[in-house]
């Protein structure tokens, strides 16, 4: 019998450490009767250490009991009390895992939302840039046409080089504008492909 009591004392010490390590707060367990069946205890308290104390006292009583009937009753009671704490610790573990999962899930969801906002904002910015560049291109085409007409209509030779230079500079600006347009269109295409994946 003493070996069994020693085992129970060791189990109790491990249980006590687990309960302490779990740092279970009253609002996490006491108000939820399905997590902890306090009817297995005489004590009526809001604190886990009071229930642990009763379990410890019951284990200590085992060595002092002579009657078999009361011994069996006390062993059953101790078994139920251990079971209550195991249920509490198991539910605490499940709750912690669920909280951890929900926290992780919410963080991933927030990242996805942020990425979506960023992509959406980037997409809007790129389309605005594209629109602006298309307007520049339209105006530059008009300017090139206008400069070419001026060059063709000019019959003298004095300003001909100036007109040719103006046409060339405007065409170069148009070329740079079209390169910028191509880059923006490529970026938009990449964003569209990323959003599909």
MARZA-69955 format. One line per 5 residues: number of its first residue (from 1); their letters; for each residue x, y negated, z of N, C-alpha, C. Coordinates in Angstrom, 3 decimals. Each point is the difference from the previous one (the first is absolute). Example, Ala and Ser with C-alpha at 12.3 -4.5 7.8 and 13.67 -1.06 7.14 Angstrom:
BEGIN
1> as> 13.190/5.690/7.800/-0.890/-1.190/0.000/0.900/-1.200/0.000  -0.350/-1.050/-0.720/0.820/-1.190/0.060/-0.770/-1.090/0.730
// end
This chain:
BEGIN
1> xxxxx> 0.828/1.209/0.000/-0.828/-1.209/0.000/0.864/-1.261/0.000  1.126/0.062/0.731/0.877/-1.167/0.064/0.573/-0.359/-1.367  0.283/1.057/-0.817/0.490/-0.267/-1.358/-1.044/-0.761/-0.814  -1.242/0.416/0.150/-1.103/-0.656/-0.730/-0.139/-1.452/0.457  0.113/-0.226/1.295/-0.098/-1.364/0.539/1.161/-0.842/-0.522
6> xxxxx> 1.211/0.592/-0.038/1.162/-0.723/-0.534/-0.223/-0.385/-1.465  -0.583/0.933/-0.768/-0.311/-0.293/-1.405/-0.996/-1.156/-0.103  -1.030/0.044/0.844/-0.999/-1.074/-0.008/0.626/-1.342/0.371  0.901/0.009/0.965/0.682/-1.240/0.400/0.808/-0.539/-1.181  0.695/0.892/-0.702/0.780/-0.432/-1.168/-0.918/-0.538/-1.102
11> xxxxx> -1.107/0.713/-0.229/-0.975/-0.472/-0.995/-0.542/-1.369/0.392  -0.279/-0.139/1.295/-0.520/-1.278/0.481/1.011/-1.123/-0.240  1.267/0.248/0.284/1.038/-1.026/-0.195/0.090/-0.403/-1.475  -0.064/1.004/-0.881/0.020/-0.305/-1.447/-1.225/-0.821/-0.389  -1.163/0.417/0.522/-1.244/-0.719/-0.285/0.090/-1.442/0.490
16> xxxxx> 0.499/-0.169/1.192/0.132/-1.342/0.587/0.893/-0.881/-0.880  1.106/0.578/-0.479/0.894/-0.747/-0.892/-0.703/-0.362/-1.309  -0.761/0.957/-0.544/-0.707/-0.251/-1.260/-1.045/-1.099/0.162  -0.741/0.057/1.102/-1.032/-1.019/0.249/0.654/-1.363/0.179  1.106/-0.028/0.746/0.721/-1.261/0.205/0.547/-0.516/-1.330
21> xxxxx> 0.592/0.898/-0.794/0.572/-0.390/-1.293/-1.081/-0.481/-0.968  -1.195/0.595/0.102/-1.089/-0.397/-0.902/-0.508/-1.396/0.316  0.277/-0.470/1.230/-0.378/-1.364/0.398/-1.473/-0.262/-0.317  -0.834/0.892/0.482/-1.436/-0.076/-0.280/-0.627/-1.083/0.860  -0.623/-0.947/-0.652/-0.666/-1.089/0.720/-1.442/0.404/0.282
26> xxxxx> -0.555/-0.583/1.053/-1.343/0.378/0.442/-1.022/-0.098/-1.127  0.029/-1.104/-0.734/-1.029/-0.182/-1.031/0.140/1.018/-1.124  1.153/0.681/-0.067/0.211/0.986/-1.046/-0.570/1.368/0.365  -0.247/0.250/1.252/-0.425/1.350/0.343/-1.177/0.065/0.933  -0.068/-0.845/0.999/-1.012/0.175/1.031/-1.408/-0.235/-0.526
31> xxxxx> -0.174/-0.950/-0.859/-1.334/-0.325/-0.506/-0.467/0.973/-1.073  0.875/0.906/-0.391/-0.370/0.964/-1.034/-0.048/1.378/0.640  -1.144/0.359/0.536/-0.103/1.217/0.803/0.326/1.259/-0.797  -0.116/-0.049/-1.318/0.313/1.189/-0.778/1.505/0.272/-0.039  0.816/-0.994/0.344/1.448/0.194/0.013/0.483/0.588/1.318
36> xxxxx> -0.724/-0.243/1.062/0.461/0.435/1.317/-1.207/0.404/0.832  -0.079/1.275/0.335/-1.129/0.517/0.768/0.293/-0.153/1.491  -0.380/-1.126/0.562/0.326/-0.279/1.406/-0.824/0.848/0.969  -0.978/0.746/-0.486/-0.790/0.852/0.898/0.840/1.156/0.553  1.144/0.254/-0.580/0.902/1.033/0.523/0.789/-0.501/1.205
41> xxxxx> -0.204/-1.254/0.346/0.736/-0.619/1.113/-0.987/-0.518/1.044  0.449/-0.020/1.246/-0.799/-0.616/1.066/0.178/-1.513/-0.021  1.143/-0.410/-0.392/0.329/-1.431/0.030/-0.808/-0.747/-1.064  -0.372/-1.225/0.321/-0.708/-0.878/-0.935/0.822/-1.285/-0.109  0.780/-0.091/-1.045/0.916/-1.130/-0.120/0.127/-0.422/-1.459
46> xxxxx> 0.538/-1.197/-0.182/0.272/-0.495/-1.351/1.458/0.220/-0.392  0.770/0.566/0.894/1.441/0.135/-0.223/0.392/1.467/-0.168  0.816/0.278/-0.986/0.438/1.385/-0.235/0.841/0.538/1.149  0.772/-0.859/0.647/0.874/0.504/1.074/-0.805/0.562/1.173  -1.227/-0.482/0.218/-0.842/0.564/1.068/-0.399/1.442/-0.331
51> xxxxx> -0.305/0.250/-1.256/-0.358/1.353/-0.426/1.227/0.913/0.036  1.143/-0.545/-0.378/1.241/0.780/0.098/0.291/0.376/1.451  -0.240/-0.929/0.904/0.237/0.243/1.431/-0.897/1.135/0.493  -1.267/0.003/-0.423/-0.908/1.077/0.421/0.482/1.348/-0.533  0.438/0.031/-1.246/0.515/1.244/-0.576/1.230/0.482/0.772
56> xxxxx> 0.880/-0.911/0.332/1.201/0.348/0.764/-0.374/0.554/1.383  -0.961/-0.633/0.643/-0.461/0.451/1.323/-0.586/1.406/-0.092  -0.784/0.261/-1.033/-0.591/1.336/-0.181/1.078/1.062/-0.208  1.041/-0.333/-0.745/1.096/0.957/-0.213/0.702/0.282/1.327  0.199/-1.029/0.806/0.644/0.173/1.314/-0.852/0.866/0.929
61> xxxxx> -1.328/-0.104/-0.110/-0.912/0.783/0.857/0.103/1.496/-0.283  0.374/0.354/-1.231/0.049/1.419/-0.379/0.867/0.824/0.947  1.120/-0.550/0.418/0.916/0.771/0.855/-0.534/0.157/1.424  -0.995/-0.794/0.371/-0.512/0.019/1.379/-1.307/0.776/0.140  -0.554/0.478/-1.102/-1.315/0.644/0.029/0.157/1.499/0.237
66> xxxxx> -0.855/0.517/0.865/0.029/1.426/0.298/-1.157/0.741/-0.648  -1.137/-0.644/-0.181/-1.195/0.652/-0.541/0.097/0.112/-1.519  -0.302/1.208/-0.488/0.059/0.231/-1.441/-1.068/-0.771/-0.767  -1.214/-0.084/0.578/-1.084/-0.710/-0.688/0.350/-1.459/-0.223  0.469/-0.655/1.057/0.352/-1.420/-0.127/1.216/-0.161/-0.906
71> xxxxx> 0.900/0.979/0.038/1.183/-0.025/-0.851/-0.409/0.036/-1.470  -0.916/0.917/-0.337/-0.486/0.091/-1.385/-0.695/-1.288/-0.420  -0.830/-0.533/0.893/-0.692/-1.259/-0.286/1.015/-1.117/-0.280  1.017/-0.093/0.835/0.999/-1.061/-0.135/0.827/0.179/-1.279  0.337/1.250/-0.324/0.741/0.272/-1.241/-0.842/-0.419/-1.207
76> xxxxx> -1.304/0.330/0.017/-0.896/-0.425/-1.088/-0.051/-1.525/-0.099  -0.110/-0.638/1.143/-0.076/-1.464/0.036/1.280/-0.620/-0.575  1.144/0.543/0.413/1.297/-0.506/-0.489/0.100/0.201/-1.516  -0.458/1.166/-0.466/0.015/0.285/-1.441/-0.854/-1.019/-0.752  -1.199/-0.282/0.534/-0.884/-0.997/-0.628/0.640/-1.391/0.006
81> xxxxx> 0.652/-0.328/1.103/0.624/-1.319/0.102/1.160/-0.139/-0.996  0.802/1.049/-0.107/1.070/-0.017/-1.010/-0.604/-0.166/-1.396  -1.077/0.742/-0.224/-0.673/-0.063/-1.301/-0.499/-1.417/-0.305  -0.536/-0.669/1.017/-0.463/-1.389/-0.186/1.144/-0.897/-0.462  1.136/0.139/0.667/1.151/-0.837/-0.372/0.533/0.353/-1.383
86> xxxxx> -0.006/1.300/-0.330/0.463/0.391/-1.339/-0.911/-0.590/-1.073  -1.307/0.060/0.246/-0.948/-0.593/-0.955/0.248/-1.493/-0.154  0.224/-0.655/1.124/0.266/-1.440/-0.029/1.267/-0.303/-0.797  1.070/0.748/0.275/1.266/-0.231/-0.708/-0.123/0.328/-1.485  -0.717/1.099/-0.322/-0.196/0.349/-1.411/-0.793/-1.077/-0.727
91> xxxxx> -1.063/-0.471/0.638/-0.809/-1.045/-0.642/0.806/-1.284/-0.129  0.849/-0.268/0.997/0.857/-1.188/-0.052/0.962/0.111/-1.181  0.546/1.195/-0.185/0.922/0.238/-1.110/-0.713/-0.193/-1.336  -1.211/0.561/-0.105/-0.784/-0.160/-1.228/-0.331/-1.473/-0.226  -0.397/-0.700/1.070/-0.305/-1.433/-0.123/1.216/-0.782/-0.460
96> xxxxx> 1.167/0.321/0.568/1.223/-0.704/-0.395/0.338/0.259/-1.460  -0.172/1.261/-0.422/0.263/0.326/-1.410/-0.991/-0.725/-0.904  -1.260/-0.047/0.404/-1.014/-0.697/-0.799/0.313/-1.491/-0.074  0.373/-0.586/1.140/0.356/-1.426/0.000/1.203/-0.250/-0.892  0.985/0.882/0.106/1.204/-0.137/-0.819/-0.351/0.113/-1.480
101> xxxxx> -0.857/0.970/-0.338/-0.423/0.167/-1.391/-0.741/-1.239/-0.482  -0.950/-0.489/0.813/-0.778/-1.177/-0.401/0.893/-1.224/-0.130  0.947/-0.134/0.926/0.934/-1.136/-0.071/0.807/0.085/-1.297  0.522/1.191/-0.283/0.794/0.219/-1.210/-0.855/-0.228/-1.248  -1.225/0.533/0.032/-0.918/-0.166/-1.133/-0.316/-1.479/-0.226
106> xxxxx> -0.275/-0.720/1.081/-0.310/-1.429/-0.118/1.194/-0.789/-0.510  1.212/0.388/0.426/1.198/-0.683/-0.494/0.176/0.244/-1.497  -0.202/1.255/-0.427/0.106/0.298/-1.438/-1.068/-0.750/-0.783  -1.204/-0.037/0.536/-1.086/-0.712/-0.660/0.314/-1.490/-0.113  0.549/-0.569/1.057/0.373/-1.422/-0.025/1.081/-0.258/-1.047
111> xxxxx> 0.965/0.933/-0.101/1.051/-0.154/-1.016/-0.586/0.056/-1.403  -0.924/0.934/-0.220/-0.631/0.120/-1.316/-0.788/-1.268/-0.324  -0.739/-0.512/0.991/-0.764/-1.233/-0.224/0.927/-1.165/-0.312  1.111/-0.086/0.749/0.968/-1.076/-0.239/0.599/0.132/-1.394  0.353/1.236/-0.378/0.558/0.236/-1.328/-1.018/-0.363/-1.073
116> xxxxx> -1.255/0.368/0.230/-1.058/-0.333/-0.957/-0.146/-1.507/-0.136  0.012/-0.701/1.154/-0.086/-1.465/-0.052/1.189/-0.590/-0.748  1.194/0.554/0.284/1.211/-0.495/-0.658/-0.073/0.239/-1.502  -0.396/1.228/-0.375/-0.114/0.322/-1.425/-1.057/-0.874/-0.646  -1.132/-0.165/0.693/-1.075/-0.831/-0.541/0.474/-1.440/-0.170
121> xxxxx> 0.695/-0.519/1.029/0.514/-1.368/-0.073/1.045/-0.100/-1.099  0.893/1.000/-0.079/1.019/0.004/-1.049/-0.661/0.036/-1.365  -1.029/0.822/-0.106/-0.726/0.106/-1.265/-0.627/-1.340/-0.368  -0.637/-0.636/0.969/-0.607/-1.313/-0.270/1.057/-1.020/-0.390  1.121/0.005/0.729/1.088/-0.934/-0.310/0.538/0.235/-1.403
126> xxxxx> 0.162/1.284/-0.362/0.523/0.320/-1.332/-0.971/-0.421/-1.097  -1.287/0.228/0.213/-0.978/-0.416/-1.013/-0.060/-1.524/-0.119  0.159/-0.696/1.122/0.039/-1.470/-0.041/1.237/-0.462/-0.766  1.136/0.645/0.271/1.247/-0.328/-0.715/-0.152/0.296/-1.488  -0.622/1.134/-0.320/-0.232/0.365/-1.397/-0.850/-1.050/-0.697
131> xxxxx> -1.057/-0.424/0.655/-0.886/-1.019/-0.576/0.754/-1.306/-0.248  0.816/-0.383/0.976/0.777/-1.238/-0.133/0.989/0.107/-1.166  0.681/1.140/-0.102/0.966/0.196/-1.086/-0.686/0.048/-1.366  -1.188/0.595/-0.055/-0.740/0.030/-1.267/-0.384/-1.413/-0.441  -0.342/-0.837/0.972/-0.313/-1.398/-0.320/1.250/-0.726/-0.496
136> xxxxx> 1.159/0.236/0.656/1.264/-0.592/-0.468/0.308/0.462/-1.421  -0.191/1.299/-0.236/0.267/0.546/-1.333/-0.878/-0.690/-1.040  -1.280/-0.144/0.301/-0.917/-0.658/-0.945/0.473/-1.423/-0.307  0.376/-0.750/1.050/0.459/-1.382/-0.205/1.323/-0.048/-0.767  0.899/0.934/0.302/1.284/0.030/-0.713/-0.193/0.351/-1.475
141> xxxxx> -0.926/0.911/-0.289/-0.300/0.324/-1.407/-0.511/-1.247/-0.714  -0.883/-0.741/0.676/-0.499/-1.254/-0.584/1.147/-0.985/-0.228  0.913/-0.089/0.987/1.131/-0.923/-0.122/0.922/0.403/-1.146  0.265/1.324/-0.129/0.852/0.477/-1.100/-0.646/-0.346/-1.330  -1.307/0.260/-0.113/-0.726/-0.311/-1.238/0.066/-1.495/-0.289
146> xxxxx> -0.220/-0.797/1.011/0.037/-1.462/-0.149/1.389/-0.475/-0.438  1.051/0.531/0.646/1.381/-0.392/-0.332/0.354/0.440/-1.418  -0.455/1.204/-0.389/0.274/0.470/-1.359/-0.702/-0.885/-1.035  -1.237/-0.413/0.319/-0.723/-0.903/-0.914/0.721/-1.344/-0.119  0.486/-0.513/1.123/0.743/-1.268/-0.032/1.254/0.141/-0.861
151> xxxxx> 0.687/1.142/0.169/1.212/0.238/-0.780/-0.315/0.073/-1.489  -1.092/0.704/-0.357/-0.374/0.141/-1.410/-0.476/-1.321/-0.598  -0.652/-0.796/0.794/-0.524/-1.273/-0.507/1.084/-1.075/-0.085  1.069/0.186/0.716/1.056/-1.011/-0.009/0.804/0.154/-1.289  0.128/-1.089/-0.715/0.679/0.071/-1.298/1.430/-0.539/0.057
156> xxxxx> 0.313/-0.685/1.056/1.343/-0.579/0.096/1.010/0.999/0.527  1.245/-0.441/0.071/1.049/0.883/0.498/0.557/-0.488/1.334  -0.327/-1.226/0.369/0.549/-0.611/1.210/-0.414/0.761/1.269  -1.264/0.329/0.170/-0.521/0.667/1.208/-0.270/1.494/-0.211  0.354/0.494/-1.182/-0.294/1.400/-0.313/0.661/0.939/1.017
161> xxxxx> 1.270/-0.253/0.353/0.685/0.848/0.991/-0.708/-0.048/1.357  -0.479/-1.180/0.386/-0.732/-0.124/1.266/-1.276/0.850/-0.018  -0.731/-0.063/-1.108/-1.235/0.787/-0.120/0.310/1.504/0.010  1.062/0.379/-0.702/0.392/1.417/-0.011/0.387/0.458/1.420  0.721/-0.878/0.700/0.405/0.322/1.375/-1.227/0.152/0.910
166> xxxxx> -0.988/-0.878/-0.166/-1.230/0.069/0.806/-0.759/1.302/-0.279  -0.059/0.395/-1.267/-0.666/1.260/-0.363/0.742/1.173/0.643  1.326/-0.010/-0.093/0.809/1.081/0.556/-0.162/0.101/1.522  0.085/-1.141/0.698/-0.142/-0.013/1.464/-1.383/0.505/0.407  -1.024/-0.438/-0.699/-1.373/0.419/0.325/-0.179/1.495/-0.259
171> xxxxx> 0.598/0.513/-1.082/-0.078/1.440/-0.284/0.739/0.808/1.078  1.127/-0.528/0.478/0.727/0.685/1.073/-0.841/0.043/1.282  -0.651/-1.110/0.316/-0.887/-0.031/1.176/-1.127/1.016/-0.164  -0.545/0.066/-1.214/-1.063/0.966/-0.285/0.520/1.433/0.190  1.219/0.269/-0.441/0.603/1.326/0.167/0.160/0.366/1.475
176> xxxxx> 0.491/-0.961/0.819/0.151/0.260/1.442/-1.362/0.226/0.661  -0.977/-0.772/-0.442/-1.365/0.154/0.541/-0.534/1.398/-0.317  0.238/0.482/-1.212/-0.487/1.334/-0.393/0.733/1.105/0.776  1.292/-0.208/0.287/0.729/0.976/0.822/-0.611/0.069/1.404  -0.281/-1.168/0.564/-0.626/-0.046/1.332/-1.368/0.675/-0.035
181> xxxxx> -0.753/-0.236/-1.065/-1.312/0.644/-0.165/0.146/1.521/-0.013  0.981/0.497/-0.741/0.218/1.455/-0.083/0.329/0.579/1.373  0.848/-0.705/0.774/0.367/0.484/1.336/-1.220/0.068/0.915  -0.822/-1.042/-0.045/-1.201/-0.019/0.844/-0.953/1.118/-0.417  -0.160/0.218/-1.299/-0.882/1.077/-0.476/0.519/1.366/0.451
186> xxxxx> 1.331/0.190/-0.020/0.583/1.259/0.483/-0.274/0.184/1.494  0.154/-1.080/0.770/-0.258/0.086/1.445/-1.460/0.356/0.271  -0.896/-0.597/-0.757/-1.431/0.308/0.162/-0.253/1.468/-0.331  0.625/0.478/-1.065/-0.179/1.401/-0.390/0.527/0.932/1.096  1.158/-0.320/0.590/0.551/0.820/1.086/-0.934/0.008/1.207
191> xxxxx> -0.535/-1.173/0.344/-0.938/-0.079/1.128/-1.234/0.850/-0.261  -0.517/-0.062/-1.225/-1.176/0.801/-0.350/0.303/1.491/0.122  1.194/0.411/-0.446/0.383/1.410/0.092/0.152/0.426/1.459  0.582/-0.878/0.837/0.163/0.318/1.421/-1.349/0.136/0.693  -0.929/-0.859/-0.348/-1.308/0.052/0.663/-0.786/1.244/-0.405
196> xx> 0.303/0.565/-1.177/-0.674/1.231/-0.435/0.561/1.213/0.728  1.265/-0.075/0.426/0.647/1.128/0.707/-0.288/-0.070/1.431
// end
